[in-house]
Amino acid sequence: MPLTAVAQRPTTTLADAAHERLAEEILSGRFAEGETLDLAGLADQLGISRMPVREACVRLAADGLVEIEPSRWTRVAHVTAKTREDARQLLANLLGMMLWMALPVVEGADRLAAHSSDLREAEAGDELLETLRALAADLVELAGNDPLARIWRDTERTIRYHLRDGVVPVRRRQSALADALDAKDPERAARAVRGICG
């Protein structure tokens, strides 16, 4: 199935648009782990020249989604036990920081209540990961910290790719995090996140 052409938006470059599109395709599984990417073919499919595709691939490498061996190949990154563990640790630490920054300033429990419920109900690993990602997105917004928002935006794809099989659900740990959210207790919440992601 060929890719559709990339439309350049006024505020983005062709490399930005190609980066977004290729990241979406890798995260969706369209390109298999370890698959060599034909940059010329991708450029043709996207309706752009090779240079923005190359630039996009350099950014994808920084995102941890592709690997590049200059003048030889560009391929979809391999997920290893180490990259999975690194992603789990990164998620645990970022969520912990978000919890410390956001919980003390949260007004009303409505936004957190939905996350608490989702945490208690998540049964599959991918469902739990999606619940944690949604929680992180809300915490970033609630914290109102621009550098933290940039860090999350820059690392969320890496976490999603390397943990695409999800996070192992453990009911008691999920309940501990939900209880800590309900109590707006950042210390207990951060400890529970480390238990879930560790």
FIZAKOL-97280 format. One record per atom (N, C-alpha, C): residue number from 1; residue in one letter; atom name; x, y, z. Coordinates in pm, whole numbers, always signed. Layout:
<nodes>
resi, resn, name, u, v, w
NUM, a, CA, X, Y, Z $
...
</nodes>
This chain:
<nodes>
resi, resn, name, u, v, w
1, m, N, +85, -117, +0 $
1, m, CA, +0, +0, +0 $
1, m, C, +90, +124, +0 $
2, p, N, +85, +205, -105 $
2, p, CA, +169, +324, -112 $
2, p, C, +121, +432, -16 $
3, l, N, +214, +519, +21 $
3, l, CA, +179, +632, +107 $
3, l, C, +117, +741, +22 $
4, t, N, +31, +822, +82 $
4, t, CA, -25, +935, +9 $
4, t, C, +71, +1052, +19 $
5, a, N, +60, +1143, -75 $
5, a, CA, +150, +1258, -81 $
5, a, C, +139, +1341, +46 $
6, v, N, +250, +1406, +82 $
6, v, CA, +257, +1491, +199 $
6, v, C, +219, +1632, +157 $
7, a, N, +127, +1692, +228 $
7, a, CA, +90, +1831, +201 $
7, a, C, +165, +1919, +300 $
8, q, N, +231, +2021, +246 $
8, q, CA, +306, +2111, +333 $
8, q, C, +211, +2213, +394 $
9, r, N, +213, +2223, +525 $
9, r, CA, +133, +2323, +594 $
9, r, C, +216, +2451, +603 $
10, p, N, +151, +2566, +614 $
10, p, CA, +225, +2692, +617 $
10, p, C, +329, +2701, +728 $
11, t, N, +306, +2636, +843 $
11, t, CA, +398, +2649, +956 $
11, t, C, +497, +2533, +967 $
12, t, N, +493, +2440, +872 $
12, t, CA, +585, +2327, +879 $
12, t, C, +665, +2316, +750 $
13, t, N, +780, +2251, +761 $
13, t, CA, +860, +2224, +643 $
13, t, C, +821, +2088, +587 $
14, l, N, +867, +2057, +468 $
14, l, CA, +843, +1925, +412 $
14, l, C, +908, +1817, +499 $
15, a, N, +1024, +1848, +556 $
15, a, CA, +1090, +1752, +645 $
15, a, C, +1004, +1727, +769 $
16, d, N, +942, +1834, +823 $
16, d, CA, +851, +1818, +939 $
16, d, C, +735, +1727, +903 $
17, a, N, +674, +1753, +788 $
17, a, CA, +558, +1673, +744 $
17, a, C, +599, +1527, +720 $
18, a, N, +715, +1506, +658 $
18, a, CA, +764, +1370, +633 $
18, a, C, +795, +1300, +765 $
19, h, N, +854, +1372, +859 $
19, h, CA, +885, +1316, +991 $
19, h, C, +757, +1269, +1059 $
20, e, N, +655, +1352, +1059 $
20, e, CA, +528, +1316, +1122 $
20, e, C, +466, +1194, +1055 $
21, r, N, +461, +1195, +922 $
21, r, CA, +398, +1086, +848 $
21, r, C, +473, +954, +869 $
22, l, N, +607, +958, +856 $
22, l, CA, +684, +834, +872 $
22, l, C, +678, +782, +1015 $
23, a, N, +678, +872, +1113 $
23, a, CA, +663, +828, +1252 $
23, a, C, +529, +757, +1271 $
24, e, N, +422, +815, +1217 $
24, e, CA, +290, +752, +1226 $
24, e, C, +292, +613, +1165 $
25, e, N, +355, +600, +1048 $
25, e, CA, +358, +472, +978 $
25, e, C, +440, +368, +1055 $
26, i, N, +551, +410, +1115 $
26, i, CA, +633, +317, +1194 $
26, i, C, +556, +274, +1318 $
27, l, N, +496, +369, +1387 $
27, l, CA, +423, +338, +1509 $
27, l, C, +300, +251, +1481 $
28, s, N, +242, +264, +1362 $
28, s, CA, +126, +184, +1327 $
28, s, C, +163, +41, +1288 $
29, g, N, +293, +18, +1266 $
29, g, CA, +338, -115, +1227 $
29, g, C, +343, -135, +1076 $
30, r, N, +318, -31, +998 $
30, r, CA, +324, -44, +853 $
30, r, C, +464, -88, +808 $
31, f, N, +564, -35, +874 $
31, f, CA, +701, -77, +848 $
31, f, C, +743, -168, +962 $
32, a, N, +797, -284, +929 $
32, a, CA, +834, -383, +1030 $
32, a, C, +966, -348, +1097 $
33, e, N, +981, -393, +1219 $
33, e, CA, +1106, -378, +1292 $
33, e, C, +1220, -435, +1207 $
34, g, N, +1326, -357, +1189 $
34, g, CA, +1442, -401, +1111 $
34, g, C, +1428, -382, +962 $
35, e, N, +1311, -340, +914 $
35, e, CA, +1290, -322, +770 $
35, e, C, +1373, -206, +718 $
36, t, N, +1444, -230, +609 $
36, t, CA, +1523, -125, +545 $
36, t, C, +1429, -31, +472 $
37, l, N, +1450, +97, +491 $
37, l, CA, +1366, +197, +428 $
37, l, C, +1430, +245, +298 $
38, d, N, +1357, +242, +191 $
38, d, CA, +1401, +292, +60 $
38, d, C, +1368, +440, +55 $
39, l, N, +1468, +525, +81 $
39, l, CA, +1444, +668, +90 $
39, l, C, +1394, +727, -41 $
40, a, N, +1449, +681, -152 $
40, a, CA, +1404, +731, -282 $
40, a, C, +1258, +691, -306 $
41, g, N, +1225, +568, -274 $
41, g, CA, +1087, +521, -289 $
41, g, C, +992, +597, -198 $
42, l, N, +1035, +622, -74 $
42, l, CA, +951, +698, +18 $
42, l, C, +930, +841, -33 $
43, a, N, +1037, +901, -85 $
43, a, CA, +1026, +1036, -140 $
43, a, C, +925, +1039, -254 $
44, d, N, +933, +940, -342 $
44, d, CA, +837, +934, -453 $
44, d, C, +694, +918, -402 $
45, q, N, +675, +828, -306 $
45, q, CA, +541, +804, -252 $
45, q, C, +484, +927, -182 $
46, l, N, +572, +1001, -114 $
46, l, CA, +528, +1121, -43 $
46, l, C, +518, +1243, -133 $
47, g, N, +570, +1232, -255 $
47, g, CA, +562, +1342, -350 $
47, g, C, +658, +1456, -319 $
48, i, N, +772, +1421, -259 $
48, i, CA, +872, +1522, -224 $
48, i, C, +1010, +1472, -266 $
49, s, N, +1111, +1558, -255 $
49, s, CA, +1246, +1516, -291 $
49, s, C, +1307, +1433, -178 $
50, r, N, +1423, +1377, -203 $
50, r, CA, +1489, +1290, -104 $
50, r, C, +1540, +1367, +18 $
51, m, N, +1580, +1491, +0 $
51, m, CA, +1641, +1566, +110 $
51, m, C, +1547, +1578, +232 $
52, p, N, +1421, +1617, +216 $
52, p, CA, +1334, +1621, +335 $
52, p, C, +1313, +1483, +397 $
53, v, N, +1315, +1377, +316 $
53, v, CA, +1302, +1242, +369 $
53, v, C, +1426, +1207, +451 $
54, r, N, +1543, +1242, +400 $
54, r, CA, +1667, +1218, +476 $
54, r, C, +1664, +1293, +609 $
55, e, N, +1624, +1422, +603 $
55, e, CA, +1615, +1502, +726 $
55, e, C, +1516, +1438, +824 $
56, a, N, +1404, +1392, +772 $
56, a, CA, +1304, +1327, +856 $
56, a, C, +1362, +1202, +922 $
57, c, N, +1439, +1126, +847 $
57, c, CA, +1498, +1003, +901 $
57, c, C, +1601, +1032, +1010 $
58, v, N, +1675, +1140, +995 $
58, v, CA, +1770, +1179, +1099 $
58, v, C, +1693, +1210, +1228 $
59, r, N, +1581, +1278, +1215 $
59, r, CA, +1498, +1308, +1333 $
59, r, C, +1435, +1180, +1389 $
60, l, N, +1395, +1090, +1301 $
60, l, CA, +1339, +962, +1347 $
60, l, C, +1444, +881, +1423 $
61, a, N, +1569, +892, +1381 $
61, a, CA, +1678, +825, +1452 $
61, a, C, +1692, +885, +1592 $
62, a, N, +1681, +1018, +1601 $
62, a, CA, +1687, +1083, +1732 $
62, a, C, +1569, +1042, +1819 $
63, d, N, +1455, +1010, +1756 $
63, d, CA, +1336, +963, +1829 $
63, d, C, +1349, +818, +1870 $
64, g, N, +1451, +748, +1819 $
64, g, CA, +1468, +607, +1851 $
64, g, C, +1383, +515, +1764 $
65, l, N, +1331, +568, +1653 $
65, l, CA, +1244, +487, +1567 $
65, l, C, +1317, +424, +1449 $
66, v, N, +1428, +484, +1407 $
66, v, CA, +1508, +425, +1299 $
66, v, C, +1654, +423, +1339 $
67, e, N, +1728, +341, +1266 $
67, e, CA, +1874, +333, +1282 $
67, e, C, +1934, +367, +1146 $
68, i, N, +2044, +440, +1147 $
68, i, CA, +2108, +482, +1023 $
68, i, C, +2253, +441, +1023 $
69, e, N, +2295, +379, +915 $
69, e, CA, +2437, +352, +888 $
69, e, C, +2467, +434, +762 $
70, p, N, +2533, +551, +777 $
70, p, CA, +2552, +641, +663 $
70, p, C, +2607, +570, +538 $
71, s, N, +2551, +604, +426 $
71, s, CA, +2589, +550, +294 $
71, s, C, +2561, +401, +280 $
72, r, N, +2491, +342, +378 $
72, r, CA, +2460, +198, +369 $
72, r, C, +2311, +171, +379 $
73, w, N, +2250, +209, +493 $
73, w, CA, +2109, +180, +510 $
73, w, C, +2046, +269, +616 $
74, t, N, +1915, +277, +605 $
74, t, CA, +1830, +336, +708 $
74, t, C, +1722, +231, +731 $
75, r, N, +1704, +190, +855 $
75, r, CA, +1605, +85, +881 $
75, r, C, +1527, +117, +1007 $
76, v, N, +1413, +54, +1018 $
76, v, CA, +1330, +69, +1138 $
76, v, C, +1408, +6, +1254 $
77, a, N, +1411, +77, +1365 $
77, a, CA, +1490, +34, +1481 $
77, a, C, +1445, -101, +1533 $
78, h, N, +1542, -175, +1583 $
78, h, CA, +1515, -302, +1652 $
78, h, C, +1481, -271, +1798 $
79, v, N, +1382, -340, +1849 $
79, v, CA, +1348, -328, +1991 $
79, v, C, +1420, -441, +2062 $
80, t, N, +1500, -405, +2161 $
80, t, CA, +1576, -504, +2236 $
80, t, C, +1532, -501, +2382 $
81, a, N, +1580, -596, +2458 $
81, a, CA, +1550, -597, +2602 $
81, a, C, +1600, -468, +2666 $
82, k, N, +1716, -420, +2621 $
82, k, CA, +1772, -297, +2678 $
82, k, C, +1687, -175, +2642 $
83, t, N, +1645, -164, +2514 $
83, t, CA, +1565, -47, +2477 $
83, t, C, +1429, -50, +2546 $
84, r, N, +1373, -170, +2567 $
84, r, CA, +1246, -180, +2641 $
84, r, C, +1266, -135, +2786 $
85, e, N, +1374, -182, +2849 $
85, e, CA, +1401, -144, +2988 $
85, e, C, +1428, +6, +2999 $
86, d, N, +1506, +60, +2905 $
86, d, CA, +1532, +204, +2904 $
86, d, C, +1402, +283, +2892 $
87, a, N, +1313, +238, +2804 $
87, a, CA, +1185, +307, +2785 $
87, a, C, +1099, +297, +2911 $
88, r, N, +1098, +181, +2977 $
88, r, CA, +1022, +166, +3102 $
88, r, C, +1074, +262, +3209 $
89, q, N, +1207, +269, +3222 $
89, q, CA, +1266, +359, +3322 $
89, q, C, +1235, +505, +3289 $
90, l, N, +1244, +539, +3161 $
90, l, CA, +1215, +676, +3118 $
90, l, C, +1070, +711, +3149 $
91, l, N, +978, +621, +3116 $
91, l, CA, +836, +646, +3144 $
91, l, C, +813, +661, +3295 $
92, a, N, +870, +574, +3376 $
92, a, CA, +853, +581, +3521 $
92, a, C, +905, +713, +3576 $
93, n, N, +1022, +755, +3532 $
93, n, CA, +1080, +877, +3585 $
93, n, C, +1008, +1003, +3537 $
94, l, N, +968, +1004, +3410 $
94, l, CA, +893, +1120, +3360 $
94, l, C, +757, +1131, +3427 $
95, l, N, +687, +1018, +3438 $
95, l, CA, +557, +1022, +3506 $
95, l, C, +573, +1065, +3651 $
96, g, N, +676, +1015, +3717 $
96, g, CA, +701, +1056, +3855 $
96, g, C, +720, +1206, +3866 $
97, m, N, +799, +1263, +3776 $
97, m, CA, +822, +1407, +3776 $
97, m, C, +691, +1483, +3748 $
98, m, N, +614, +1433, +3652 $
98, m, CA, +487, +1497, +3619 $
98, m, C, +392, +1495, +3740 $
99, l, N, +388, +1381, +3809 $
99, l, CA, +302, +1370, +3927 $
99, l, C, +342, +1469, +4035 $
100, w, N, +472, +1483, +4059 $
100, w, CA, +521, +1579, +4159 $
100, w, C, +485, +1722, +4121 $
101, m, N, +488, +1751, +3990 $
101, m, CA, +462, +1888, +3946 $
101, m, C, +313, +1919, +3936 $
102, a, N, +232, +1821, +3896 $
102, a, CA, +91, +1849, +3867 $
102, a, C, -3, +1826, +3985 $
103, l, N, +17, +1720, +4062 $
103, l, CA, -81, +1687, +4166 $
103, l, C, -102, +1800, +4268 $
104, p, N, +2, +1871, +4310 $
104, p, CA, -22, +1978, +4408 $
104, p, C, -105, +2094, +4353 $
105, v, N, -112, +2110, +4222 $
105, v, CA, -184, +2225, +4167 $
105, v, C, -317, +2188, +4102 $
106, v, N, -353, +2060, +4105 $
106, v, CA, -478, +2017, +4043 $
106, v, C, -596, +2070, +4121 $
107, e, N, -687, +2133, +4049 $
107, e, CA, -812, +2181, +4110 $
107, e, C, -923, +2088, +4068 $
108, g, N, -992, +2031, +4162 $
108, g, CA, -1099, +1939, +4129 $
108, g, C, -1043, +1803, +4091 $
109, a, N, -1118, +1701, +4114 $
109, a, CA, -1068, +1565, +4090 $
109, a, C, -1126, +1503, +3965 $
110, d, N, -1208, +1577, +3890 $
110, d, CA, -1276, +1518, +3774 $
110, d, C, -1181, +1460, +3671 $
111, r, N, -1080, +1536, +3635 $
111, r, CA, -986, +1487, +3532 $
111, r, C, -910, +1364, +3578 $
112, l, N, -873, +1362, +3704 $
112, l, CA, -796, +1249, +3756 $
112, l, C, -884, +1128, +3782 $
113, a, N, -1010, +1151, +3811 $
113, a, CA, -1101, +1039, +3842 $
113, a, C, -1112, +943, +3724 $
114, a, N, -1119, +997, +3603 $
114, a, CA, -1128, +911, +3484 $
114, a, C, -1002, +826, +3471 $
115, h, N, -887, +885, +3498 $
115, h, CA, -761, +810, +3491 $
115, h, C, -757, +702, +3600 $
116, s, N, -804, +735, +3719 $
116, s, CA, -807, +637, +3827 $
116, s, C, -891, +517, +3786 $
117, s, N, -1007, +544, +3730 $
117, s, CA, -1096, +437, +3685 $
117, s, C, -1030, +352, +3576 $
118, d, N, -969, +420, +3478 $
118, d, CA, -902, +348, +3368 $
118, d, C, -788, +262, +3421 $
119, l, N, -713, +313, +3518 $
119, l, CA, -603, +236, +3576 $
119, l, C, -654, +110, +3644 $
120, r, N, -763, +122, +3714 $
120, r, CA, -818, +6, +3786 $
120, r, C, -871, -99, +3688 $
121, e, N, -917, -56, +3571 $
121, e, CA, -981, -147, +3477 $
121, e, C, -888, -202, +3369 $
122, a, N, -773, -140, +3345 $
122, a, CA, -683, -185, +3237 $
122, a, C, -637, -328, +3262 $
123, e, N, -657, -413, +3163 $
123, e, CA, -621, -553, +3178 $
123, e, C, -508, -596, +3087 $
124, a, N, -502, -542, +2968 $
124, a, CA, -397, -580, +2872 $
124, a, C, -283, -480, +2881 $
125, g, N, -163, -526, +2846 $
125, g, CA, -44, -441, +2853 $
125, g, C, -53, -317, +2767 $
126, d, N, -107, -331, +2644 $
126, d, CA, -119, -214, +2557 $
126, d, C, -224, -117, +2611 $
127, e, N, -328, -170, +2673 $
127, e, CA, -432, -86, +2732 $
127, e, C, -375, -7, +2850 $
128, l, N, -292, -71, +2931 $
128, l, CA, -230, -1, +3044 $
128, l, C, -134, +106, +2995 $
129, l, N, -55, +74, +2893 $
129, l, CA, +38, +175, +2838 $
129, l, C, -40, +295, +2786 $
130, e, N, -149, +271, +2714 $
130, e, CA, -229, +382, +2662 $
130, e, C, -287, +465, +2776 $
131, t, N, -329, +398, +2884 $
131, t, CA, -381, +469, +3002 $
131, t, C, -273, +556, +3064 $
132, l, N, -152, +504, +3075 $
132, l, CA, -40, +582, +3131 $
132, l, C, -4, +699, +3041 $
133, r, N, -9, +678, +2908 $
133, r, CA, +20, +787, +2814 $
133, r, C, -85, +898, +2825 $
134, a, N, -211, +860, +2838 $
134, a, CA, -318, +960, +2852 $
134, a, C, -302, +1036, +2984 $
135, l, N, -266, +964, +3089 $
135, l, CA, -241, +1029, +3218 $
135, l, C, -126, +1129, +3204 $
136, a, N, -18, +1088, +3140 $
136, a, CA, +97, +1176, +3123 $
136, a, C, +59, +1302, +3046 $
137, a, N, -18, +1287, +2939 $
137, a, CA, -58, +1403, +2860 $
137, a, C, -138, +1502, +2946 $
138, d, N, -229, +1451, +3027 $
138, d, CA, -306, +1540, +3115 $
138, d, C, -218, +1603, +3222 $
139, l, N, -127, +1525, +3280 $
139, l, CA, -39, +1579, +3383 $
139, l, C, +49, +1691, +3328 $
140, v, N, +98, +1673, +3206 $
140, v, CA, +180, +1777, +3144 $
140, v, C, +99, +1906, +3131 $
141, e, N, -23, +1892, +3085 $
141, e, CA, -110, +2009, +3070 $
141, e, C, -139, +2073, +3205 $
142, l, N, -172, +1990, +3304 $
142, l, CA, -204, +2042, +3437 $
142, l, C, -84, +2110, +3503 $
143, a, N, +36, +2056, +3481 $
143, a, CA, +156, +2113, +3541 $
143, a, C, +185, +2251, +3483 $
144, g, N, +148, +2273, +3357 $
144, g, CA, +171, +2403, +3295 $
144, g, C, +318, +2438, +3281 $
145, n, N, +402, +2336, +3267 $
145, n, CA, +546, +2357, +3259 $
145, n, C, +592, +2331, +3115 $
146, d, N, +629, +2437, +3044 $
146, d, CA, +664, +2424, +2902 $
146, d, C, +784, +2333, +2877 $
147, p, N, +893, +2343, +2954 $
147, p, CA, +1004, +2250, +2930 $
147, p, C, +962, +2104, +2948 $
148, l, N, +879, +2076, +3048 $
148, l, CA, +831, +1940, +3069 $
148, l, C, +746, +1895, +2950 $
149, a, N, +664, +1984, +2899 $
149, a, CA, +581, +1951, +2782 $
149, a, C, +668, +1917, +2662 $
150, r, N, +776, +1993, +2643 $
150, r, CA, +867, +1963, +2531 $
150, r, C, +936, +1829, +2550 $
151, i, N, +979, +1800, +2673 $
151, i, CA, +1044, +1671, +2700 $
151, i, C, +948, +1557, +2670 $
152, w, N, +823, +1568, +2715 $
152, w, CA, +725, +1463, +2689 $
152, w, C, +701, +1448, +2540 $
153, r, N, +681, +1559, +2471 $
153, r, CA, +657, +1555, +2327 $
153, r, C, +774, +1488, +2253 $
154, d, N, +896, +1517, +2298 $
154, d, CA, +1014, +1462, +2231 $
154, d, C, +1041, +1316, +2266 $
155, t, N, +986, +1266, +2375 $
155, t, CA, +1016, +1128, +2417 $
155, t, C, +897, +1032, +2406 $
156, e, N, +778, +1086, +2392 $
156, e, CA, +658, +1001, +2391 $
156, e, C, +663, +896, +2282 $
157, r, N, +708, +932, +2163 $
157, r, CA, +715, +835, +2053 $
157, r, C, +815, +723, +2083 $
158, t, N, +928, +759, +2139 $
158, t, CA, +1028, +659, +2174 $
158, t, C, +969, +558, +2273 $
159, i, N, +902, +609, +2373 $
159, i, CA, +840, +522, +2473 $
159, i, C, +735, +434, +2406 $
160, r, N, +651, +494, +2325 $
160, r, CA, +544, +418, +2259 $
160, r, C, +598, +308, +2169 $
161, y, N, +706, +338, +2095 $
161, y, CA, +762, +238, +2004 $
161, y, C, +828, +123, +2081 $
162, h, N, +912, +157, +2176 $
162, h, CA, +989, +54, +2245 $
162, h, C, +907, -23, +2349 $
163, l, N, +790, +31, +2385 $
163, l, CA, +700, -41, +2475 $
163, l, C, +572, -79, +2403 $
164, r, N, +580, -98, +2273 $
164, r, CA, +458, -123, +2195 $
164, r, C, +385, -250, +2237 $
165, d, N, +452, -341, +2305 $
165, d, CA, +385, -459, +2357 $
165, d, C, +316, -429, +2490 $
166, g, N, +333, -307, +2537 $
166, g, CA, +265, -264, +2658 $
166, g, C, +349, -279, +2783 $
167, v, N, +284, -254, +2893 $
167, v, CA, +343, -264, +3026 $
167, v, C, +265, -375, +3097 $
168, v, N, +335, -462, +3165 $
168, v, CA, +269, -576, +3230 $
168, v, C, +171, -526, +3337 $
169, p, N, +42, -557, +3320 $
169, p, CA, -56, -513, +3419 $
169, p, C, -42, -590, +3550 $
170, v, N, -40, -518, +3660 $
170, v, CA, -40, -579, +3794 $
170, v, C, -145, -500, +3873 $
171, r, N, -259, -565, +3896 $
171, r, CA, -376, -499, +3956 $
171, r, C, -344, -418, +4082 $
172, r, N, -271, -478, +4175 $
172, r, CA, -249, -407, +4302 $
172, r, C, -166, -281, +4281 $
173, r, N, -72, -285, +4187 $
173, r, CA, +9, -165, +4161 $
173, r, C, -74, -59, +4090 $
174, q, N, -159, -103, +3998 $
174, q, CA, -247, -9, +3929 $
174, q, C, -343, +56, +4029 $
175, s, N, -396, -24, +4121 $
175, s, CA, -486, +29, +4224 $
175, s, C, -413, +126, +4316 $
176, a, N, -287, +95, +4346 $
176, a, CA, -208, +185, +4432 $
176, a, C, -190, +321, +4365 $
177, l, N, -165, +322, +4234 $
177, l, CA, -152, +448, +4162 $
177, l, C, -286, +521, +4158 $
178, a, N, -393, +449, +4131 $
178, a, CA, -526, +511, +4128 $
178, a, C, -560, +573, +4265 $
179, d, N, -531, +500, +4372 $
179, d, CA, -558, +552, +4507 $
179, d, C, -475, +678, +4534 $
180, a, N, -350, +678, +4492 $
180, a, CA, -263, +794, +4512 $
180, a, C, -312, +914, +4431 $
181, l, N, -363, +888, +4310 $
181, l, CA, -421, +998, +4230 $
181, l, C, -543, +1055, +4301 $
182, d, N, -628, +966, +4350 $
182, d, CA, -748, +1011, +4421 $
182, d, C, -711, +1096, +4542 $
183, a, N, -603, +1059, +4610 $
183, a, CA, -558, +1132, +4730 $
183, a, C, -470, +1252, +4694 $
184, k, N, -438, +1267, +4566 $
184, k, CA, -346, +1373, +4519 $
184, k, C, -214, +1369, +4596 $
185, d, N, -162, +1248, +4612 $
185, d, CA, -39, +1225, +4687 $
185, d, C, +73, +1193, +4589 $
186, p, N, +157, +1293, +4554 $
186, p, CA, +260, +1270, +4452 $
186, p, C, +365, +1168, +4493 $
187, e, N, +398, +1162, +4619 $
187, e, CA, +500, +1066, +4664 $
187, e, C, +451, +922, +4644 $
188, r, N, +331, +892, +4691 $
188, r, CA, +275, +757, +4672 $
188, r, C, +253, +727, +4524 $
189, a, N, +209, +827, +4449 $
189, a, CA, +184, +807, +4306 $
189, a, C, +314, +776, +4232 $
190, a, N, +419, +850, +4261 $
190, a, CA, +548, +826, +4195 $
190, a, C, +602, +688, +4230 $
191, r, N, +586, +647, +4354 $
191, r, CA, +629, +514, +4396 $
191, r, C, +548, +406, +4322 $
192, a, N, +419, +428, +4309 $
192, a, CA, +333, +331, +4238 $
192, a, C, +371, +322, +4089 $
193, v, N, +401, +434, +4028 $
193, v, CA, +442, +434, +3886 $
193, v, C, +571, +355, +3869 $
194, r, N, +666, +374, +3960 $
194, r, CA, +790, +295, +3953 $
194, r, C, +760, +146, +3966 $
195, g, N, +663, +110, +4049 $
195, g, CA, +623, -29, +4064 $
195, g, C, +561, -84, +3937 $
196, i, N, +481, -3, +3869 $
196, i, CA, +416, -46, +3744 $
196, i, C, +518, -59, +3631 $
197, c, N, +604, +41, +3620 $
197, c, CA, +697, +45, +3505 $
197, c, C, +826, -29, +3532 $
198, g, N, +858, -54, +3659 $
198, g, CA, +984, -115, +3695 $
198, g, C, +986, -260, +3666 $
</nodes>
